[in-house]
Amino acid sequence: MNNGGPAFPIADSGHGYAFVEGMSMRDYFAAKAMQSLMISDPEFSAEETAELAYCYATEMLKARFM
C-alpha cells in the first residue's frame, strides 16, 4: 500500500541526502479525519472511528496521486 511517504521528512544531518521518516502521509490524513469524526459523531466507538478515519485517509491518498 502506498502510504504517501513521510508527512514531515527531516534531512539526516549525518548523511546529507537521507531522510528520517516519521509519520506517513496516510497516518497524518487519518489523524486529521479522526478529529472531525470524533466531533461530528461521538457515538462511534474508537474502533469504528479509527477504521473510518483510515478509509478517508486512503481515499485522500488516491485523490492526491491521480
C-alpha positions as CSV (number, residue, x, y, z in Angstrom):
1,M,0.0,0.0,0.0
2,N,1.2,3.5,-0.8
3,N,1.3,5.4,2.4
4,G,2.2,8.6,0.7
5,G,5.7,8.8,2.0
6,P,6.7,10.7,5.1
7,A,4.5,13.6,6.2
8,F,7.3,15.6,7.7
9,P,10.6,14.3,6.4
10,I,13.8,15.6,8.0
11,A,17.2,15.6,6.3
12,D,19.6,13.3,8.2
13,S,22.5,15.7,9.0
14,G,24.9,12.8,9.2
15,H,24.3,11.7,5.6
16,G,23.1,14.8,3.9
17,Y,20.8,13.1,1.4
18,A,19.0,10.6,3.5
19,F,15.7,11.4,5.1
20,V,14.5,10.4,8.6
21,E,11.0,9.1,8.2
22,G,8.3,9.8,10.7
23,M,4.6,9.6,10.4
24,S,3.3,8.7,6.9
25,M,1.0,10.9,5.0
26,R,-1.7,8.3,5.4
27,D,-1.3,8.5,9.2
28,Y,-1.4,12.3,9.1
29,F,-4.5,12.3,7.0
30,A,-6.2,9.7,9.2
31,A,-5.4,11.8,12.3
32,K,-6.9,14.9,10.8
33,A,-10.0,12.9,9.7
34,M,-10.3,11.3,13.1
35,Q,-10.5,14.7,14.8
36,S,-13.5,15.7,12.7
37,L,-15.2,12.3,13.1
38,M,-14.9,12.5,16.9
39,I,-16.6,15.9,16.9
40,S,-19.3,15.2,14.3
41,D,-20.4,11.8,15.6
42,P,-19.3,11.0,19.1
43,E,-21.5,7.8,19.1
44,F,-18.9,5.9,17.0
45,S,-16.7,3.5,19.0
46,A,-13.0,4.2,19.0
47,E,-12.5,1.2,16.7
48,E,-15.2,2.5,14.2
49,T,-13.7,6.0,14.3
50,A,-10.2,4.7,13.6
51,E,-11.3,2.5,10.8
52,L,-13.4,5.2,9.1
53,A,-10.5,7.7,9.5
54,Y,-8.2,5.4,7.7
55,C,-10.8,4.9,5.0
56,Y,-10.8,8.6,4.5
57,A,-7.0,8.8,4.5
58,T,-6.8,6.1,1.9
59,E,-9.2,7.9,-0.4
60,M,-7.3,11.2,0.1
61,L,-4.1,9.5,-1.0
62,K,-5.8,8.1,-4.1
63,A,-7.0,11.6,-5.0
64,R,-3.6,13.1,-4.3
65,F,-1.8,10.7,-6.7
66,M,-4.4,10.8,-9.5
